[in-house]
Amino acid sequence: MTGPPEWVTRRDGGVTVAVKAVPRSRRTAAVGVQDGAVRIQIAAAPYKGQSNAALCAYLAECAGVRTNAVRLRRGSSGARKLIEIDGDPTAIESRLSDLGREIA
């Protein structure tokens, strides 16, 4: 694969990931790409930020960074979200590209 997936944007000090979140799912997992965003099913319910926290924790694990290096930039109450991940952009893109191949 050449370059990062379409849903990953490089920025200073990390990357931004476009996500289409589906809460109240059976398990937390990336299941595809939809309208330029990675579609991620989240096991947690969208109650008091639980699904957003679970999404950030899942992306931190996928990107190989600490949980506090991942934060919600936009879309706290909607299905479409922008998530910022701090760290080495090249390493993060590589890890997330592996995720993209699993769901492609």
C-alpha positions in Angstrom: 0.0 0.0 0.0 1.4 3.4 -0.9 0.7 6.2 1.5 -1.7 6.4 4.4 -5.4 5.3 4.1 -7.8 8.0 2.9 -9.2 8.4 6.4 -5.9 9.4 7.9 -4.5 12.9 7.6 -1.0 13.8 8.8 -0.5 16.9 11.0 2.3 18.3 13.1 3.0 15.9 15.9 0.6 13.1 14.8 -2.3 12.3 12.7 -6.1 12.9 12.5 -8.4 10.0 11.8 -11.9 10.3 10.4 -14.3 7.9 12.0 -17.9 6.7 11.5 -18.8 5.4 15.0 -21.4 2.7 15.6 -22.1 2.4 19.3 -23.9 -0.5 21.1 -22.3 -3.1 18.9 -21.4 -6.7 20.0 -17.6 -5.9 20.1 -15.3 -3.0 19.4 -13.7 -3.4 15.9 -13.0 -1.7 12.6 -15.4 -3.1 10.1 -14.9 -1.1 6.9 -14.6 2.3 5.2 -17.6 4.5 4.7 -17.6 7.9 3.0 -13.9 8.5 3.6 -14.0 7.5 7.2 -13.1 4.2 8.9 -16.3 2.6 10.3 -15.7 1.4 13.8 -18.2 -0.6 15.9 -18.0 0.2 19.6 -19.3 -2.1 22.3 -20.0 0.7 24.7 -23.3 2.7 24.8 -23.2 6.4 24.0 -23.9 7.3 27.6 -21.9 10.0 29.4 -19.0 9.7 26.9 -18.5 6.0 27.4 -18.5 5.2 23.7 -16.1 8.1 22.9 -13.7 6.8 25.6 -13.9 3.3 24.3 -13.2 4.5 20.7 -10.2 6.5 21.8 -8.8 3.5 23.8 -9.3 1.2 20.7 -7.5 3.6 18.4 -4.7 4.1 20.9 -4.2 0.3 20.9 -4.3 0.1 17.1 -1.9 3.0 16.7 0.5 1.7 19.4 0.3 4.8 21.6 -0.8 5.6 25.1 -4.4 6.3 25.7 -3.7 9.9 26.7 -2.2 10.5 23.3 -5.6 10.1 21.7 -8.4 12.7 21.9 -11.7 13.6 20.3 -11.3 16.7 18.2 -14.8 17.0 16.7 -18.1 15.1 16.8 -18.6 14.2 20.5 -22.3 13.6 20.1 -22.5 12.5 16.4 -21.6 9.4 14.5 -18.9 11.2 12.4 -15.9 12.0 14.5 -12.4 13.4 14.0 -9.8 11.8 16.4 -6.3 13.2 16.9 -3.5 10.8 17.7 -0.2 12.3 19.0 3.1 10.6 18.1 5.3 9.8 15.2 3.1 10.3 12.1 4.9 7.7 10.0 4.7 5.0 12.7 1.0 5.7 13.4 0.1 5.7 9.7 1.9 2.4 9.3 0.0 0.8 12.2 -3.3 2.2 11.0 -2.6 1.0 7.4 -2.4 -2.5 8.8 -5.8 -2.0 10.3 -7.1 -0.8 6.9 -5.8 -3.9 5.2 -7.7 -6.1 7.7 -11.0 -4.4 6.8 -10.4 -3.8 3.1 
